[in-house]
């Protein structure tokens, strides 16, 4: 049985280590597969553990808020993760838009 309290109160450093490891591994795949693969991973995890989208939002929100307020050490590492994903996803989005003739 999943310990929901442990999930929601997970150590920020440890969670960011896992997120960075996933982001690092994603770089080895073609860009069009990265987001879909990450979504499938998250969706499968939530289904198998019985967690809800609210649980996901709470875990991510707790860490993001603490990092943004400088309340935890991994603030810089969290910003690096956000920067990598923002750049990667936005680059992919722009490429798709150009291919489809859509203005973003």
N, CA, C and O atoms as a MOPAC input file, in Angstrom:
PM7 MOZYME 1SCF
protein

 N      0.83300 1    -1.18300 1     0.00000 1
 C      0.00000 1     0.00000 1     0.00000 1
 C      0.87900 1     1.24800 1     0.00000 1
 O      1.85100 1     1.32700 1     0.75200 1
 N      0.54600 1     2.19800 1    -0.82300 1
 C      1.30300 1     3.43300 1    -0.93600 1
 C      1.09100 1     4.30200 1     0.29500 1
 O     -0.04300 1     4.53100 1     0.71400 1
 N      2.17200 1     4.77700 1     0.86300 1
 C      2.10700 1     5.67600 1     2.00800 1
 C      1.94500 1     7.09900 1     1.46300 1
 O      2.92200 1     7.73600 1     1.06900 1
 N      0.70600 1     7.58600 1     1.44700 1
 C      0.39400 1     8.89300 1     0.86300 1
 C      1.13300 1    10.01600 1     1.60100 1
 O      1.59400 1    10.96600 1     0.96900 1
 N      1.25100 1     9.91700 1     2.92400 1
 C      1.96300 1    10.95000 1     3.68600 1
 C      3.43500 1    11.01400 1     3.28200 1
 O      4.00100 1    12.09800 1     3.14100 1
 N      4.05100 1     9.83900 1     3.09700 1
 C      5.45100 1     9.80800 1     2.67000 1
 C      5.59800 1    10.40300 1     1.27600 1
 O      6.57900 1    11.09200 1     0.99600 1
 N      4.63900 1    10.14300 1     0.40600 1
 C      4.66100 1    10.68500 1    -0.94600 1
 C      4.56800 1    12.20900 1    -0.91700 1
 O      5.37500 1    12.89500 1    -1.54500 1
 N      3.60700 1    12.72600 1    -0.20600 1
 C      3.37300 1    14.17000 1    -0.16900 1
 C      4.49900 1    14.90700 1     0.54700 1
 O      4.79200 1    16.05700 1     0.21800 1
 N      5.13100 1    14.25800 1     1.52000 1
 C      6.19100 1    14.90600 1     2.29400 1
 C      7.58100 1    14.40300 1     1.91800 1
 O      8.50700 1    14.47600 1     2.72600 1
 N      7.73000 1    13.89600 1     0.70400 1
 C      9.02000 1    13.35000 1     0.26000 1
 C     10.11000 1    14.41900 1     0.31400 1
 O      9.84900 1    15.60400 1     0.10800 1
 N     11.32100 1    13.98100 1     0.59300 1
 C     12.47200 1    14.87400 1     0.65300 1
 C     12.69700 1    15.53100 1    -0.70900 1
 O     12.82600 1    14.84500 1    -1.72300 1
 N     12.74200 1    16.85000 1    -0.72300 1
 C     12.87600 1    17.60300 1    -1.97600 1
 C     14.13500 1    17.24100 1    -2.74900 1
 O     14.09200 1    17.08800 1    -3.97000 1
 N     15.25500 1    17.10400 1    -2.04500 1
 C     16.50500 1    16.73100 1    -2.72100 1
 C     16.35800 1    15.40500 1    -3.45600 1
 O     16.76500 1    15.27300 1    -4.61000 1
 N     15.77900 1    14.43700 1    -2.78100 1
 C     15.61600 1    13.10900 1    -3.37100 1
 C     14.68100 1    13.14000 1    -4.57500 1
 O     14.95200 1    12.51300 1    -5.59900 1
 N     13.58400 1    13.87200 1    -4.44400 1
 C     12.61400 1    13.95700 1    -5.54300 1
 C     13.24500 1    14.64000 1    -6.75400 1
 O     13.05800 1    14.19300 1    -7.88600 1
 N     13.98800 1    15.71400 1    -6.52300 1
 C     14.62500 1    16.41300 1    -7.63400 1
 C     15.70800 1    15.54700 1    -8.26100 1
 O     15.91300 1    15.61300 1    -9.47300 1
 N     16.41100 1    14.73400 1    -7.46700 1
 C     17.38200 1    13.79000 1    -8.03500 1
 C     16.70400 1    12.85300 1    -9.03300 1
 O     17.22600 1    12.61200 1   -10.12100 1
 N     15.55000 1    12.33300 1    -8.65800 1
 C     14.82100 1    11.42100 1    -9.54300 1
 C     14.35400 1    12.16100 1   -10.79600 1
 O     14.50500 1    11.65400 1   -11.90800 1
 N     13.78900 1    13.35400 1   -10.62200 1
 C     13.30600 1    14.12900 1   -11.77000 1
 C     14.44800 1    14.46700 1   -12.72700 1
 O     14.27400 1    14.40300 1   -13.94400 1
 N     15.61100 1    14.82600 1   -12.18900 1
 C     16.76000 1    15.12200 1   -13.04400 1
 C     17.26600 1    13.86600 1   -13.75900 1
 O     17.70100 1    13.93500 1   -14.90900 1
 N     17.20800 1    12.72200 1   -13.07800 1
 C     17.61600 1    11.46700 1   -13.71500 1
 C     16.68800 1    11.12900 1   -14.88500 1
 O     17.14100 1    10.67500 1   -15.93600 1
 N     15.39100 1    11.35500 1   -14.69100 1
 C     14.43700 1    11.11300 1   -15.77200 1
 C     14.70500 1    12.07100 1   -16.92800 1
 O     14.75000 1    11.65600 1   -18.08600 1
 N     14.88400 1    13.36100 1   -16.60900 1
 C     15.15400 1    14.35900 1   -17.65000 1
 C     16.44300 1    14.02500 1   -18.39900 1
 O     16.51300 1    14.17400 1   -19.61900 1
 N     17.45500 1    13.57700 1   -17.67100 1
 C     18.72200 1    13.22200 1   -18.30000 1
 C     18.53500 1    12.06600 1   -19.27700 1
 O     19.08200 1    12.08600 1   -20.37900 1
 N     17.78200 1    11.08400 1   -18.88300 1
 C     17.53700 1     9.91500 1   -19.74700 1
 C     16.68500 1    10.27900 1   -20.95700 1
 O     16.88200 1     9.73800 1   -22.04500 1
 N     15.74400 1    11.18900 1   -20.76900 1
 C     14.87700 1    11.61100 1   -21.87900 1
 C     15.68500 1    12.18100 1   -23.04500 1
 O     15.28500 1    12.05000 1   -24.20200 1
 N     16.79900 1    12.80100 1   -22.74900 1
 C     17.60700 1    13.43400 1   -23.79100 1
 C     18.10800 1    12.44300 1   -24.83300 1
 O     18.48300 1    12.83900 1   -25.93600 1
 N     18.11700 1    11.16100 1   -24.49300 1
 C     18.61700 1    10.13700 1   -25.40700 1
 C     17.60200 1     9.72200 1   -26.46800 1
 O     17.91200 1     8.91100 1   -27.34100 1
 N     16.39600 1    10.27200 1   -26.39500 1
 C     15.33600 1     9.88400 1   -27.32100 1
 C     14.98700 1    11.03900 1   -28.25300 1
 O     15.21400 1    12.20300 1   -27.92200 1
 N     14.43400 1    10.71000 1   -29.42200 1
 C     13.99600 1    11.77000 1   -30.32400 1
 C     13.00100 1    12.69000 1   -29.61100 1
 O     12.19900 1    12.25600 1   -28.78400 1
 N     13.08200 1    13.93300 1   -29.95200 1
 C     12.29400 1    14.94400 1   -29.26000 1
 C     10.79600 1    14.64800 1   -29.24000 1
 O     10.12800 1    14.89700 1   -28.23700 1
 N     10.27100 1    14.12200 1   -30.33500 1
 C      8.82600 1    13.89300 1   -30.38700 1
 C      8.36300 1    12.77900 1   -29.43800 1
 O      7.16600 1    12.64800 1   -29.18300 1
 N      9.29700 1    11.97700 1   -28.91600 1
 C      8.92900 1    10.89800 1   -27.99600 1
 C      9.05500 1    11.28800 1   -26.52800 1
 O      8.48800 1    10.62300 1   -25.66000 1
 N      9.78400 1    12.34800 1   -26.24500 1
 C     10.09400 1    12.69100 1   -24.85300 1
 C      8.86500 1    12.98200 1   -24.01400 1
 O      8.66200 1    12.36700 1   -22.96700 1
 N      8.05600 1    13.90500 1   -24.46400 1
 C      6.89500 1    14.30200 1   -23.68100 1
 C      5.88900 1    13.15500 1   -23.56700 1
 O      5.34300 1    12.90800 1   -22.49200 1
 N      5.65000 1    12.46600 1   -24.66700 1
 C      4.70200 1    11.35000 1   -24.64200 1
 C      5.17400 1    10.25400 1   -23.69000 1
 O      4.37200 1     9.69500 1   -22.94100 1
 N      6.45600 1     9.94700 1   -23.71400 1
 C      6.99400 1     8.92600 1   -22.81400 1
 C      6.88800 1     9.33000 1   -21.35100 1
 O      6.55600 1     8.50800 1   -20.49600 1
 N      7.17100 1    10.59500 1   -21.06500 1
 C      7.06100 1    11.08400 1   -19.69100 1
 C      5.61100 1    11.04400 1   -19.21900 1
 O      5.33400 1    10.69300 1   -18.07200 1
 N      4.68700 1    11.40700 1   -20.10900 1
 C      3.26500 1    11.37300 1   -19.75600 1
 C      2.79900 1     9.94700 1   -19.49500 1
 O      2.05600 1     9.69800 1   -18.54500 1
 N      3.22800 1     9.01800 1   -20.32600 1
 C      2.85500 1     7.61900 1   -20.13000 1
 C      3.38700 1     7.10300 1   -18.79800 1
 O      2.68400 1     6.40000 1   -18.07300 1
 N      4.62900 1     7.45500 1   -18.48200 1
 C      5.24200 1     7.04300 1   -17.21600 1
 C      4.42600 1     7.56800 1   -16.03800 1
 O      4.09500 1     6.81200 1   -15.12500 1
 N      4.10400 1     8.84900 1   -16.05400 1
 C      3.35200 1     9.45600 1   -14.96400 1
 C      1.95200 1     8.84600 1   -14.84900 1
 O      1.49600 1     8.51500 1   -13.75400 1
 N      1.29100 1     8.70600 1   -15.97300 1
 C     -0.06700 1     8.15900 1   -15.96700 1
 C     -0.07600 1     6.72900 1   -15.44600 1
 O     -0.96100 1     6.35900 1   -14.67500 1
 N      0.89200 1     5.92400 1   -15.85200 1
 C      0.98200 1     4.54100 1   -15.39000 1
 C      1.26700 1     4.49300 1   -13.89600 1
 O      0.67500 1     3.69000 1   -13.17500 1
 N      2.16600 1     5.34600 1   -13.42900 1
 C      2.46600 1     5.40300 1   -11.98500 1
 C      1.22500 1     5.75000 1   -11.18100 1
 O      0.95600 1     5.12300 1   -10.15500 1
 N      0.46800 1     6.73700 1   -11.63300 1
 C     -0.72000 1     7.13600 1   -10.87300 1
 C     -1.77600 1     6.03500 1   -10.87900 1
 O     -2.42100 1     5.78500 1    -9.86100 1
 N     -1.95200 1     5.38100 1   -12.01800 1
 C     -2.92600 1     4.28400 1   -12.09300 1
 C     -2.55400 1     3.13500 1   -11.16500 1
 O     -3.38800 1     2.65500 1   -10.39700 1
 N     -1.31200 1     2.69800 1   -11.23800 1
 C     -0.88100 1     1.52700 1   -10.47000 1
 C     -0.84200 1     1.78300 1    -8.97100 1
 O     -1.02300 1     0.85900 1    -8.17700 1
 N     -0.60600 1     3.02900 1    -8.57800 1
 C     -0.51800 1     3.33700 1    -7.15300 1
 C     -1.82000 1     3.88100 1    -6.58300 1
 O     -1.96300 1     4.01900 1    -5.36800 1
 N     -2.76400 1     4.18700 1    -7.46000 1
 C     -4.03000 1     4.73200 1    -6.99100 1
 C     -3.95000 1     6.18400 1    -6.57500 1
 O     -4.83300 1     6.68300 1    -5.87900 1
 N     -2.90000 1     6.86400 1    -6.99400 1
 C     -2.79800 1     8.28800 1    -6.68400 1
 C     -3.67500 1     9.07200 1    -7.65900 1
 O     -4.06300 1     8.57400 1    -8.71600 1
 N     -3.96600 1    10.27500 1    -7.28600 1
 C     -4.85100 1    11.11900 1    -8.08300 1
 C     -4.06900 1    12.27200 1    -8.70300 1
 O     -2.94500 1    12.55100 1    -8.28700 1
 N     -4.65000 1    12.94100 1    -9.68600 1
 C     -4.00200 1    14.14700 1   -10.21400 1
 C     -3.76200 1    15.18400 1    -9.10800 1
 O     -2.79100 1    15.93900 1    -9.16200 1
 N     -4.64000 1    15.21700 1    -8.12000 1
 C     -4.45300 1    16.14300 1    -7.00400 1
 C     -3.20900 1    15.78700 1    -6.19200 1
 O     -2.49400 1    16.67400 1    -5.72600 1
 N     -2.95100 1    14.48300 1    -6.02300 1
 C     -1.73100 1    14.05600 1    -5.32700 1
 C     -0.50000 1    14.51400 1    -6.09300 1
 O      0.45600 1    15.02600 1    -5.51000 1
 N     -0.53500 1    14.32400 1    -7.40000 1
 C      0.59500 1    14.73100 1    -8.25200 1
 C      0.81900 1    16.22900 1    -8.11200 1
 O      1.94800 1    16.68200 1    -7.92100 1
 N     -0.25700 1    16.99000 1    -8.20800 1
 C     -0.15800 1    18.44500 1    -8.10300 1
 C      0.35800 1    18.87000 1    -6.73100 1
 O      1.13800 1    19.81600 1    -6.62200 1
 N     -0.07700 1    18.17500 1    -5.69200 1
 C      0.35500 1    18.53600 1    -4.34500 1
 C      1.84600 1    18.27300 1    -4.14600 1
 O      2.56000 1    19.11600 1    -3.60300 1
 N      2.31600 1    17.10500 1    -4.58500 1
 C      3.74100 1    16.78200 1    -4.44400 1
 C      4.58500 1    17.79000 1    -5.21700 1
 O      5.52600 1    18.36900 1    -4.67300 1
 N      4.24800 1    17.99400 1    -6.47600 1
 C      5.01800 1    18.92700 1    -7.30400 1
 C      4.90500 1    20.35200 1    -6.77400 1
 O      5.89200 1    21.08700 1    -6.74000 1
 N      3.71900 1    20.73300 1    -6.36900 1
 C      3.51100 1    22.08500 1    -5.85400 1
 C      4.27800 1    22.34700 1    -4.57800 1
 O      4.84400 1    23.42800 1    -4.41000 1
 N      4.31000 1    21.37800 1    -3.67300 1
 C      5.06900 1    21.54100 1    -2.42800 1
 C      6.54500 1    21.78300 1    -2.71500 1
 O      7.16000 1    22.67600 1    -2.13200 1
 N      7.10200 1    20.99300 1    -3.60400 1
 C      8.52300 1    21.11800 1    -3.91000 1
 C      8.79700 1    22.40900 1    -4.66500 1
 O      9.75000 1    23.12400 1    -4.35700 1
 N      7.95900 1    22.70700 1    -5.65500 1
 C      8.14200 1    23.92600 1    -6.43900 1
 C      8.06000 1    25.16600 1    -5.54500 1
 O      8.90100 1    26.05900 1    -5.64400 1
 N      7.06300 1    25.22000 1    -4.68500 1
 C      6.88600 1    26.37300 1    -3.80200 1
 C      8.07800 1    26.53100 1    -2.86700 1
 O      8.59500 1    27.63500 1    -2.69400 1
 N      8.50900 1    25.43800 1    -2.26900 1
 C      9.65500 1    25.49400 1    -1.36200 1
 C     10.91300 1    25.92300 1    -2.10300 1
 O     11.70200 1    26.71200 1    -1.58200 1
 N     11.10600 1    25.41400 1    -3.30600 1
 C     12.29500 1    25.77100 1    -4.09200 1
 C     12.25500 1    27.24500 1    -4.50200 1
 O     13.26300 1    27.94700 1    -4.41600 1
 N     11.09500 1    27.70100 1    -4.94300 1
 C     10.97000 1    29.10000 1    -5.37300 1
 C     11.16200 1    30.07800 1    -4.22200 1
 O     11.66000 1    31.18600 1    -4.42200 1
 N     10.76800 1    29.67200 1    -3.02100 1
 C     10.92000 1    30.53800 1    -1.84800 1
 C     12.29700 1    30.40100 1    -1.20600 1
 O     12.60200 1    31.08000 1    -0.22500 1
 N     13.12800 1    29.51600 1    -1.76600 1
 C     14.46000 1    29.31500 1    -1.20800 1
 C     14.44600 1    28.59700 1     0.12800 1
 O     15.40300 1    28.70100 1     0.89500 1
 N     13.37600 1    27.87100 1     0.41800 1
 C     13.25600 1    27.18500 1     1.70300 1
 C     13.96900 1    25.84300 1     1.72200 1
 O     14.15700 1    25.25200 1     2.78500 1
 N     14.36700 1    25.35700 1     0.54600 1
 C     15.09200 1    24.08900 1     0.46800 1
 C     16.32100 1    24.28400 1    -0.40500 1
 O     16.35000 1    25.16100 1    -1.26800 1
 N     17.32100 1    23.47100 1    -0.17700 1
 C     18.57400 1    23.57500 1    -0.92100 1
 C     18.44500 1    23.36300 1    -2.42100 1
 O     19.18900 1    23.98200 1    -3.18100 1
 N     17.53000 1    22.51100 1    -2.87900 1
 C     17.53800 1    22.22400 1    -4.31300 1
 C     16.90300 1    23.30200 1    -5.19300 1
 O     16.55900 1    23.03100 1    -6.34400 1
 N     16.74500 1    24.51200 1    -4.67000 1
 C     16.13900 1    25.57200 1    -5.46600 1
 C     16.79900 1    25.77200 1    -6.81900 1
 O     16.11100 1    25.89200 1    -7.83300 1
 N     18.13600 1    25.81000 1    -6.84700 1
 C     18.86400 1    25.99100 1    -8.11300 1
 C     18.67900 1    24.77900 1    -9.02100 1
 O     18.52700 1    24.92900 1   -10.23300 1
 N     18.69000 1    23.60300 1    -8.45000 1
 C     18.52900 1    22.38900 1    -9.24600 1
 C     17.12300 1    22.31400 1    -9.80700 1
 O     16.93500 1    21.85900 1   -10.93600 1
 N     16.13800 1    22.74800 1    -9.04800 1
 C     14.75500 1    22.78000 1    -9.53300 1
 C     14.65200 1    23.75600 1   -10.70000 1
 O     14.01100 1    23.45300 1   -11.70700 1
 N     15.27400 1    24.91800 1   -10.57400 1
 C     15.24700 1    25.90100 1   -11.66000 1
 C     15.91300 1    25.34300 1   -12.91200 1
 O     15.46800 1    25.61800 1   -14.02700 1
 N     16.97200 1    24.56400 1   -12.73700 1
 C     17.64300 1    23.93800 1   -13.88100 1
 C     16.71700 1    22.94000 1   -14.55900 1
 O     16.65900 1    22.87400 1   -15.78700 1
 N     15.99900 1    22.17300 1   -13.76600 1
 C     15.04300 1    21.20400 1   -14.31900 1
 C     13.94700 1    21.92700 1   -15.09900 1
 O     13.62700 1    21.54500 1   -16.22400 1
 N     13.38000 1    22.95900 1   -14.50500 1
 C     12.33100 1    23.73100 1   -15.16800 1
 C     12.86500 1    24.34900 1   -16.45300 1
 O     12.18900 1    24.32800 1   -17.48200 1
 N     14.07600 1    24.89800 1   -16.40000 1
 C     14.67800 1    25.50300 1   -17.59000 1
 C     14.88900 1    24.49500 1   -18.70000 1
 O     14.59200 1    24.77500 1   -19.86100 1
 N     15.39900 1    23.32400 1   -18.35200 1
 C     15.61000 1    22.28700 1   -19.36100 1
 C     14.29600 1    21.89600 1   -20.00900 1
 O     14.19800 1    21.84200 1   -21.23500 1
 N     13.28500 1    21.62200 1   -19.19600 1
 C     12.01100 1    21.17500 1   -19.73500 1
 C     11.32800 1    22.27500 1   -20.53900 1
 O     10.75000 1    22.01600 1   -21.59400 1
 N     11.39700 1    23.50300 1   -20.03300 1
 C     10.77500 1    24.60900 1   -20.75600 1
 C     11.41300 1    24.74200 1   -22.14100 1
 O     10.71600 1    24.85500 1   -23.14900 1
 N     12.72700 1    24.72800 1   -22.17000 1
 C     13.43700 1    24.86500 1   -23.45100 1
 C     13.13300 1    23.68700 1   -24.37500 1
 O     12.87000 1    23.87700 1   -25.56300 1
 N     13.17100 1    22.48600 1   -23.83400 1
 C     12.95600 1    21.29000 1   -24.63800 1
 C     11.53200 1    21.23600 1   -25.18200 1
 O     11.32400 1    21.00600 1   -26.37300 1
 N     10.55700 1    21.44800 1   -24.30600 1
 C      9.16200 1    21.38000 1   -24.73600 1
 C      8.83000 1    22.52500 1   -25.68400 1
 O      8.12400 1    22.32000 1   -26.67100 1
 N      9.32400 1    23.72100 1   -25.40200 1
 C      9.02600 1    24.85300 1   -26.26600 1
 C      9.67200 1    24.68000 1   -27.64400 1
 O      9.08800 1    25.05800 1   -28.65900 1
 N     10.87800 1    24.10900 1   -27.67300 1
 C     11.53400 1    23.84300 1   -28.96000 1
 C     10.71100 1    22.84800 1   -29.77200 1
 O     10.51100 1    23.02700 1   -30.97400 1
 N     10.24000 1    21.80700 1   -29.11100 1
 C      9.40800 1    20.79600 1   -29.77900 1
 C      8.10300 1    21.41900 1   -30.26200 1
 O      7.67000 1    21.17500 1   -31.38800 1
 N      7.48300 1    22.21900 1   -29.41000 1
 C      6.21900 1    22.87600 1   -29.76700 1
 C      6.39800 1    23.78900 1   -30.98400 1
 O      5.56200 1    23.80100 1   -31.88800 1
 N      7.48000 1    24.54200 1   -30.99600 1
 C      7.76200 1    25.44600 1   -32.11500 1
 C      7.98300 1    24.65700 1   -33.40800 1
 O      7.49900 1    25.04900 1   -34.47000 1
 N      8.71000 1    23.55100 1   -33.31200 1
 C      8.98500 1    22.72900 1   -34.49000 1
 C      7.68200 1    22.17000 1   -35.06900 1
 O      7.47300 1    22.20500 1   -36.28100 1
 N      6.81200 1    21.65600 1   -34.20200 1
 C      5.53900 1    21.11100 1   -34.65000 1
 C      4.69600 1    22.21700 1   -35.28500 1
 O      4.07800 1    22.01400 1   -36.33000 1
 N      4.67800 1    23.37300 1   -34.65400 1
 C      3.89300 1    24.49300 1   -35.19600 1
 C      4.38600 1    24.89000 1   -36.57700 1
 O      3.58300 1    25.15000 1   -37.47400 1
 N      5.69300 1    24.93900 1   -36.75400 1
 C      6.24800 1    25.28700 1   -38.05900 1
 C      5.87600 1    24.24500 1   -39.11400 1
 O      5.52500 1    24.58500 1   -40.24400 1
 N      5.95700 1    22.98200 1   -38.72800 1
 C      5.59900 1    21.91100 1   -39.65900 1
 C      4.13000 1    21.96300 1   -40.04700 1
 O      3.76600 1    21.62800 1   -41.17400 1
 N      3.29200 1    22.38200 1   -39.11500 1
 C      1.85200 1    22.44000 1   -39.35700 1
 C      1.39400 1    23.80500 1   -39.87700 1
 O      0.22500 1    23.98700 1   -40.21900 1
 N      2.32700 1    24.76100 1   -39.93300 1
 C      1.96100 1    26.09500 1   -40.39400 1
 C      1.11000 1    26.85800 1   -39.39200 1
 O      0.26800 1    27.67300 1   -39.76800 1
 N      1.34000 1    26.58400 1   -38.11300 1
 C      0.57400 1    27.23000 1   -37.03800 1
 C      1.48000 1    28.26600 1   -36.36600 1
 O      2.66900 1    28.02700 1   -36.15500 1
 N      0.89600 1    29.41700 1   -36.03500 1
 C      1.65000 1    30.44700 1   -35.34300 1
 C      1.48700 1    30.25400 1   -33.84600 1
 O      0.37000 1    30.09800 1   -33.35100 1
 N      2.62100 1    30.26500 1   -33.11400 1
 C      2.55800 1    30.14600 1   -31.64100 1
 C      3.07100 1    31.39500 1   -30.98100 1
 O      3.09500 1    31.47900 1   -29.75400 1

